[in-house]
Amino acid sequence: MIKLSIGNKLYLSVVSIFLIFAISFIVFQQNREKQYKIEFLNLRLQDYNDRMHVSLSILGKMDEKTLSNYVKRNYEKNIRVTLIRKDGLVFFDNLIKDYSKIANHSNRTEFIQAIKTGEGSTVDRLSSTLKHDYFYSATYFPKDGYVIRTALPYDNDLAKSLATDQHFIWFALGAILLLTIFLFRFTNRLGQNINNLRTFAWRADHNKSLDIDDLIHFPNDELGEIAERIIKIYRRLQNTRQEQDKLKRELTQNVAHELKTPVASIQGYLETIINNPNMNEETKAQFLQRCFAQSERLTSLLRDISTLNKLDDAPQLQNFEYVDITEIVLNIQKETALQLQKHEMNFVNQLPPSLVVNGNRSLLYSIFRNLTDNAISYAGQGTTITISAILEESVWHFTFSDNGIGVPYAHLNRLFERFYRVDKGRSRKMGGTGLGLAIVKNAVLFHHGNITVKNNPTGGLVFHFTLSAIK
């Protein structure tokens, strides 16, 4: 069994409906036109009957000679005129003069209608007297008690005059042909688009290549444009998915690499202690202290990974509240006071007394804490950290800078990448996880802001980022 495509089904369905409509309309129009011509002919004969009745009334005579002379004076080609009494007896006929051979007309259809309604007609009825088909039109005149019936032979001439105009049929057939051609082209394009989309869906479902000829070109119309856009969107999503898979593999490798270092250090120190039971207490304490430091680094790494995962996978679960940024920065300044003192660094806080935004307190804290820790770790001895903010059109523009050693230009665009380090060996010695600035960027983006970094002309790094103010 042949399975039709949706385009062919649509084509056949629409053509069928249109043909049914067109044929019904043609039949209706033909019948309507034919009925109009019949009514027009009947009206003409009825007019003849009325004029004859008026003339006879004026003459006041109903004899054979008078009636024959009237028919001759008012000649109509091939016309037959018959006068019939109310009881059905014929008392005049211009074609038959032997009235004894004419049967009673009380059973004639046109006569019965005329007696009932005043007029009647019959199309294509065989005359039992003349053995010929006629078109009859009868008019009853009740005051005089008789019926005037006129008739025309139903020959080829009359049939042609009553026939409908065939030009309309040819016009309708031409219109149907043009419409079917147009509809076929439309449904063919539709079917082609749907077939291409079906091919695309099958190949996408079976992980097949989409770079085939069927999926390259679509008809130049709205349906083709929609189909092309669907495939382009899918390809973008596919590329994005591939990039995400690649990033996940790289992230997994980086996480494994970062975890391996502290775990290996802890394992090495503990193995040394276990294998040397007579180790003096001072050396054992030193090894345990190093184990603790590595465990702290491992805890920080896992905490940062957890923070990034929450931002990536469940951002909608983060709670929002009014947060005073100035208060957060003051607390960070107190928490890092010993580290700042150790590095002989200054912390210049130029924020207004109260700077409140609507956001997640933990993530906002991580922005300023990670920037501060990054500056303490890498800006250099004796440097100054400066933070300031200005309000422009309901947006806080923050500047976080230091006057330290800065970063080579080639590394600036990659500072926000996860586990990216300018100096890997130095970073690990400083205890960094390589995720601090990645958390900063994701937290800023989470709050619908943006962040950039560049080298300060006077030395050091300067971060510019935005957070929406409370309206």
Buried (B, 14 or more C-beta within 10 A) or exposed (E): EEEEBEBBEBBEEBBEEBEEEBEEEBEEBBEEBBEEBBEEBBEEBBEBBBEBBEEBEEEEEBEEEBBBEBBEEEEEEEBBBBBBBBEBBBBBBBBBEEEEEBEEBBEBEBBBBBBEEBBBBBBEBEBEBBEEBBBBBBBBBEEBEBBBBBBBBBEEEBEEEBEBEEEEEEEBEEEBEEBBEEBBEBBBBBBBBBBBBEBBEEBBEEEEEBEEEBBEEBBEEEBBEEBBEBBEEBBEEEEEEEEEEEEEEEBEEBBEEBBEBBEEBBEBBEEEBEEEEEBEEEEBEEBEEBBEBBBEBBEBBEEBBEBBEBBEEEEEEBEEEEBBBBBBBEEBBEEBEEEBEEBEBEBEEEBEEEBBBBBBBEBBBBBBBBBBBBBBBBBBEEBBBBBBBEEEEEEBBBBBBBBBBBBEEEBBEEBBBBBBBBEEEEBBEBBBBBBBBBBBBBBBBBBEBEBEBBBBEEBBBBBBBBBBBEE
